[in-house]
Amino acid sequence: MKHISCWPLALLAASALAQPAPKPAGSATRPQLTVETIMQDSKVWVGTSPSNPFWSDDSQTLYFSWNPEKAKGDSLYKITFTRPAKGKSLTATQPVKVRPVERRALATPPVAAYNRAYTQRLFDRQGDLFLLDVKSGKTRQLTNTVDVEADPVFSGDEKTVVFRRTGTGANLFSIDLQSGEFTQLTDFRTGPKKPDPKLSDEEKFLKQDQLRLSTVLKERKEKKDEGDKISKADKPKRPKEIYLDDKQLLAPQLSPDGRFVTYRLSKSATGTKNTQVPNYVTESGYTEEIAGRTKVGAPAAAQEFFVYDRVKDTVRVVSTKSIPGITDQPAYLKSVSTTKPDTSKKTRPVVVNGPVWSDDGKLCVVVVRSLDNKDRWIMRFDPETLTLSNLDRQHDDAWVAGPGINWQGMGSASGNMNFLADNQTLWFQSEADGYSHIYTVNVLTGEKKQLTSGKFEVQQVQLSKDKTQFFIQTNEVHPGEQHFYRMAVTGGERIRLTSMTGANDVTLSPDETRMAIRYSSSNQPWELYVADVSQQPSAASKTSAKGLAVSTPVKLTESQTENFKSYPWREPTMVTIPARDGQTIYARLYKPTAPSGKAVVFVHGAGYLQNAHKWWSSYFREYMFNNLLVDKGYTVLDIDYRASAGYGRDWRTGIYRFMGGKDLEDHVDAAKWLVQTQGVDEKRIGIYGGSYGGFITLMALFTTPDVFKAGAALRPVTDWAAYNHPYTANILNEPQLDSLSYRRSSPIYFAEGLKNYLLICHGMVDVNVHFQDTVRLMQRLIELKKENWEVAAYPMEDHGFVEPSSWTDEYKRILKLFEERL
């Protein structure tokens, strides 16, 4: 049996893998793809799609990043629109590159810094603050300092601007918009407060004795004390000095009435050890260390939530002991505990996020997340009494997450939520019924209402300026499509505003009359379109229910190169596959004209990611490689296995406590389906994927060795105990508490099962999945005397490869593996 036993010997000659040159466009037969072609610099071969669109404040100009000139980096472009005459179509200028002087003068894209009337907007640029008048477009500079001012917002009465100044320890400041008065609101200071000098008992006696013996000394002291008292009374009021000791300040926020400052303090755990990633190819010529992360199970930083009362000049910590369920222990502990159950009712550590205030400043809520991520509480919070009152508790024995909800380490921990126009009703997202949907709760009465429902996900939510409508993105048409809708804040009918099949990523104009649509289909990369949204139908409009009119989308960009367009890229067939437990697996199928009986299954990475969809994949290189494989007679399948995004809570948490369980079973069931329905030879099926896909590939070859004849595991996790905490602890808990989950989920423990052919490719400066994972697995395979494996190491690549030469080398090896073994 042929083998290459260890990675230094695995550097295969590229010449042995050379592919035939592509046939010219227009040939009678399909042009022939090569690895060299599809893995070259994507901006030269594919083209660069527009990205990061944002509107001018008058809604007349659309800005976006683009690179049609194939320069080293993207540039800022713009398109200007004119309002169409009645009955006429939307008109737009050609894309124009924004000149540097204009780009530097632009107001940065808005975050959430409008006043309530949307007539003014605050923004920061190059560390200074600016005020924009939306109607006139005129900008007023508010600061010009060497310190960095950031995150400006209007005060509750909109008379002042509140912001952070990072050069002063992230303290809060304000500027009066009329008088220009500059005020420091907080005085956070790093380190501990220096104690007043203390006198010994002997020194105290001598001092008191001197004052008793000398009338002059006594009179002078009394005079000095009186002077100090007067001087102190004459001093202007300053914010309270708050010493942070050895803690980190997080998220200071001023209440709308200016009285309270809420903030968090985080203290790093002692004794934690960070990983180090060696970098061998360096400018210095020496091996250098890249500081890495901790590993899962390392002690987490402790956080506390504080309120500084500026009127009473007090600082108080908010107690979380009364939160309902705060002492509940995770359910999995009952099945893993080998000792007597802990009945001490310990308060679980939490993080308090927010607060979110109503526009009138009378009500606020916070989001509390348990560090074990089994609970999320939405709570009314009174900063004067420090009272927390529960409005909604979402509990999950696995972990709380989902679109608009998020989880620790993955986006905003607060998720999407805000108050409606009545200043009492809060909208939020929850997976309470198994899918992420929109809910409301009355903060005063606690009355709760579900606004959307069904077996689909609400993936994005935006409240209209008048707070009467939601603009939402869902996948209700099909799990593999994304469309944009409008819905009243009371719920009811959703009016679909997009029509193109695929993904419609919408950026709404500030006046809410236009949609910039970043659109793609399964075989066409992303391009920019624009459509009008109005209340009055026109001849160029498609009228929806309730009189809402949406114009036919107008294409604004053309990004693909002529060479890329010369190949007829396949539109994969969307199929469904029955899983052994009765669930339905969604997949993309690529079928050759003349099937050869050989097949390859591609496994997407990230775990919680969707790839069996109808839009241009983030795995576009793999999409092109799959087309190459089909040209060679392979049937290719790409499935959204258990834990993939887009299918609700149960699908997302299907891998809880067992990665390589249901997710691998889905791939085995998919391979069986290929044999039963697509004429595939069961002894000629390969599998490949990167990151999580590499992990699944290893588990497939180690634990189901008769299903896949060959596999390529790219940058794979080999032992989950070596991965990071935010991702892994949610799925497998902590290794010291749930060792069984790690044992049955880590490929390194099953390496003895390797029977068929394995290729491992890994970047050596990977700071996400460390190259050490592959090195440890190599040693294990050597000790097990396995011979049918090889490793290719890439000295200058991180987790995501960037060099075309690396991509080319990697995929030549993958193709060679399949061509030889399948």
C-alpha positions, 0 to 999 in steps of 0.5 A, a space after each residue: 500500500 503506497 504511503 507518505 508517512 510524515 509531512 516533510 516528505 509530503 511535498 509533492 512535485 507540482 509538475 506531476 499535477 499539471 492540468 491541460 490549458 483551458 480551451 478558448 471561449 466559444 469552443 464547441 465543447 465546455 471550456 476545461 477548468 484547471 486548478 491553476 486557473 480557478 485558484 489564481 488571484 480572484 480579483 484578476 480571474 473572477 472580479 471583485 464584487 461591490 461591498 459595504 454599501 451605504 447611502 448619503 444622508 439625503 438618500 440620493 447617492 449610494 457609496 460602496 467599495 469596489 475594485 473593477 480596475 483590479 488594483 491591489 485594494 478596493 476603492 470607494 465608488 459612488 452612484 448618484 440617483 435622480 428622482 424619476 418623473 411620474 410614470 418613469 423608471 429610476 435613473 442613475 449615473 455610472 459608478 464613479 470612483 470617489 476622489 480622495 479629497 471628497 472621501 476624506 470629507 464624507 460623513 461616516 456611515 451612520 450607526 445610531 446617532 441621529 436625533 429623534 426627528 432625524 434632522 441631525 446626525 453625529 459621527 466621528 472621523 479621524 478621532 474628532 466629532 462632527 454634527 451633520 445637518 441632514 437637510 442642508 448637508 452642512 457639517 459642524 466640527 465639534 472637537 479638534 484634539 490629539 485625543 480620540 473622541 468616539 461613539 457620540 450620541 445625543 443626550 436625552 434632551 438633545 441639547 448636548 452630545 455625549 461621547 467617550 474620550 479614549 485618551 482619558 481612560 474611556 471617560 464620558 464627556 459632553 459638549 453643549 451644542 449651544 454654548 460649546 461648554 465642555 464637561 467631563 462626566 466621569 473620572 475613571 482612573 486606572 489602578 488603585 487609589 493611593 491610601 492616605 498616609 497613616 500615622 503610627 500610635 507613637 506619631 499620633 501621641 506626639 502630634 496630639 501632645 504637641 497640640 496640647 502643649 502649644 497654643 500657637 500650633 493649635 491656633 495655626 492648625 485650626 486656621 488652616 483647617 478652616 481655610 481648607 474647608 472654605 477652599 473645598 467649598 469654593 471648588 467647582 463640582 467634579 465627577 467622583 473619582 472611580 478607581 478601577 484597580 486591576 479591572 477593565 472598564 466596559 461600556 460606560 453609558 449615560 442615562 437620558 436624564 444625565 443622572 446615572 452612568 452604567 458600566 461594567 468592570 471586568 477582571 481577568 482570571 489569574 493563572 490563565 495561560 495563552 497559547 503561542 504560535 511559532 512563525 518560522 518565515 520572518 523578516 528578522 530571520 529568527 523564529 518569532 512567537 505569535 501570542 494566541 488565545 487561551 484554550 477552552 475551559 480556561 477561567 473566564 473573566 469575572 464581570 460586575 455591573 455598576 451604577 454611578 449616581 451623579 446626583 448622589 455621588 455614589 457608586 453601587 454594584 448591581 446584585 444578580 442574586 434575585 434573578 429567577 433561575 440564577 442558581 439553576 445548574 446546567 442539566 448535563 451535570 446530572 449525567 456526568 457527576 460522579 459525586 454527590 450533587 451540589 445543593 449549595 445553590 451557587 449564583 451563576 456568573 453572568 454578564 449584564 449588557 445594556 441598558 436600552 432606554 425608551 425615547 422618553 428616558 423613563 424606562 430601561 431594560 438590560 439583557 443578562 446572559 449567563 456565562 454558561 450560555 444556558 440562559 438569557 434574561 431580558 429585564 427591566 432595570 431601575 438604576 435608582 433602586 438597582 431593581 431587576 424585574 424579569 420580562 423574558 427568560 429564554 433557557 436552553 439546555 444546550 445554548 442560547 443563540 440564533 439570528 438576532 439573539 447571538 451568543 458570547 463570542 459571536 456578535 452583540 450579546 444583547 441581540 436585536 431589541 428596542 422600544 416602540 413609539 409608545 415608550 412602553 413596548 419592547 421588541 426583541 427576537 427569541 427562539 422560544 418556539 424553535 425558530 428566531 422570531 419577533 416578539 414584543 413585551 410591555 415593560 410595565 405590564 409584562 404582556 407578551 406577544 409573538 409577531 411572526 411565526 412559522 418554520 423559518 427564521 427572521 434573520 435581520 430586523 430594522 425598525 422604521 423611523 416612525 416606528 410603525 413598521 418593521 423591515 425584516 429579512 427572512 428565509 420563509 420562501 425557502 431555507 436557501 433564499 433571503 428576501 426583504 419584507 415590510 410588516 406593521 409593528 403590530 404584526 400581521 401580513 408581511 409584504 415582500 419587497 424583493 423578487 429575485 431568486 437568491 439572496 437579497 441583502 438590502 441596505 435601506 436609504 435613510 428616507 426609506 424610499 429606496 433599497 440598495 440590494 446586494 444580490 447574488 444567485 448560486 452561480 453568479 457573484 454579488 452585484 449591486 441593484 437598486 429599487 424604489 419603495 414608494 406608496 404610490 404605484 407607477 408604470 414601472 412598479 410592481 404593486 404589492 398588497 396594501 398599495 405598496 409599490 416596488 420598482 423593478 430592480 436596476 442593476 448598477 454594477 458589472 464585476 465579473 471578468 470576461 474570462 470568468 464569464 466564458 465558462 458556463 458555471 453550473 447552477 446546482 440542483 437543490 435537493 432534499 435527503 432523508 436523514 435516519 432520524 426522520 429529519 430533512 437534509 437540504 443539499 446542493 447537487 452537481 451532476 455531470 453530463 456523463 456520470 462516472 460512478 465516482 462522487 465527492 462530498 464537500 463539507 462546509 466549515 464553521 459548523 454554524 454556517 449555511 452553504 446549501 443555498 441559492 446565492 453565491 457561496 463564500 466558498 467560491 473557490 470550492 464552488 469552482 473546484 466542484 465544477 472542475 470535478 464535475 467536468 471530470 465526471 464526478 457527482 458532487 454533493 454539498 449538504 447543510 448538515 446538523 448545526 448548519 445555520 438557517 434551520 432553527 434551534 433544533 437543527 442548530 443544537 443537534 451537535 450538543 455534547 457530540 460533534 461528529 455525531 448527527 452531523 457526521 450521520 447526515 454525511 453518511 446518509 447523504 453518501 447512501 442517498 448518492 448510491 441509491 439515487 444517483 448511480 454512484 459507486 459506493 466504493 468511489 466516494 470521497 470527502 473534503 472540507 476545511 476547518 469544521 469541514 476538516 474535522 468532519 472529514 477526519 471523523 468520517 475516515 476514522 469512525 466510518 471507514 467503509 463509507 468514504 474511500 479518500 478524504 482531504 482534511 484542511 486546517 482541521 480541529 483534531 482535539 476540541 480541548 485545544 480549541 477556543 472557549 467561546 465557541 467550544 464551551 457552548 457546544 461541549 461544555 467545559 472539558 474538566 466538567 464534561 470530559 465525555 463530550 470531548 472524548 467522543 467528539 475529538 478525532 485524535 481519539 479515533 485515529 486507529 480507525 483510519 483505513 482509507 486514504 487521508 490528506 491533511 493540509 494546514 497553515 503553520 501560522 494558523 491562530 484559529 485552529 493551531 498547526 499543533 492540532 495536526 502535529 499531535 495527530 501526525 505523532 498519533 498516526 506514526 505511533 499507530 503505524 498508519 501508512 496511508 496518510 500525508 500532510 502538506 504544511 504551508 509555512 506562511 498561511 493562517 487559517 484562511 489562505 491568502 496566497 494563490 500559490 498556496 491555494 493552487 498547491 493545496 487543491 492540486 493535492 486534493 485533486 490528485 488524491 481523488 483522481 488516484 484513489 476514486 
